[in-house]
Amino acid sequence: MRLLRALAATLLAGAAALPALAHKPSDSYLTLEAKGETVTGRWDIALRDLDFALRLDADGNGEITWGEVRARHADIAAYAGARLTVLGDSSACPVTVGEQLIDEHTDGAYSVLPLTLRCDTPDDAAPQRLSVHYTLFADLDPQHRGLLKLSAHGRARSAVLVPNAPPQLFDLGTADRWAQFTDYLREGIWHIWIGLDHILFLLSLLLPSVLAWQAAQSRWQAVAHAGEAFWGVFKVVTAFTLAHSITLSLAVLGVIELPSRLVESVIAASVMAAALNNVWPRVVGRLWMVAFGFGLVHGFGFASVLADLGLPTDALALSLVGFNVGVELGQLAIVLVFLPLAFALRHTAFYRRWVMVAGSLFIALLALAWLVERAFGVKLLGL
């Protein structure tokens, strides 16, 4: 009974989290270049996020026009500028925001804010260290992240800026590659944990791992040994990992580019297909092939976090490896929690009927709603 209650609590917690986790995580892109006592750059912030904070859509028609954005430039500049604090060797570097532009990223339109910061260092000397305190959307979206590209002395490094975290300190003379790697490793773990569509696709493939389909009786039956379940999970997870690692790398390196709406729509379709296959089995015993095929598409979804940052090759490679390792560790944590519970409950009607069948139907309906939203640009879930 304890296992039943634990699994039920896990499912309820996941359902309760749907409103917060069903869309792409919020990111902004901050690019800074230090030259002497002056730091210049640009800050790309999603219009959808600024609209949530400042209500840019003045007429409420669901579309943000250039006129509406231009009319609120002073408000946008003040809002963003107040949420970025930069120090050069402990001296203030006041932020000046120039006239904004609009740019398209893989997931929609962004306001582009040109930045100029002049550090008040003694004798106007070039700062040796830069401290960045980032609080954008800290009070509105705990999932928001700022992706920083910082260049100085011909070197570039990247970092993930968390709104509620302490200021990050950067030595402009050297690039801390280990810190960069661990930054993106943590971000990869976080990304898989808040990417509900990726999690539900993985769970849909894992649900039948402790069961075997009996075609003659048209029903699922518990596997006899843990080895059978483990081997099935190993093949599924390995195939999914290889597939999304391939396309994540290709997309971030700019070898292949696909429209964001197409990628997100196919991801939703993959979740629905995997879930329905648990109710009306069509692919049995070869789920690793399904995991590999759809995993190729999921890799493009993961790539959206890094693709727009524009890092140079050396910094990009390290960020890519760290992020990918983080995704795998986050994925492994989900498997380690799920598999022992599922194996212990595999003989129960609760698992076969409610977790396997009813749970898969719930996932399929949710994925169908996502598919309609993403493919046709309509809102069904009010998220």
Buried (B, 14 or more C-beta within 10 A) or exposed (E): EEBBEBBEEBBEEBEEEEEEBBBBBBBBBBBBBBEEBBBBBBBBBBBBBBBBBEEBBEEEEEEBEEEBBEEBBEBBBEBBBEBBBBBBBEBBBEBEBBEBBBEEBBBBBBBBBBBBBBBBBEEEEBBEEBBBBBBBBBEEBEBBBBBBBBBBEEBBBBBBBBBEEEBBEBEBEEBBEEBBBBBBBBBBBBBBBBBBBBBBBBBBBBBBBBBBBEEEEEEBEBBEEEEBBBEBBEBBBEBBBBBBBBBBBBBBBEEEEBEBBEBBBBBBBBBBBBBBBBEEBEEEEEBBEBBBBBBBBBBBBBBBBBBBBEBBEEBBBBBBBBBBBBBBBBBBEBBEEBBBBBBBBBBBEBBBEBBBBBBBBBBBEBBBBBBBBBBEEEEEEEE
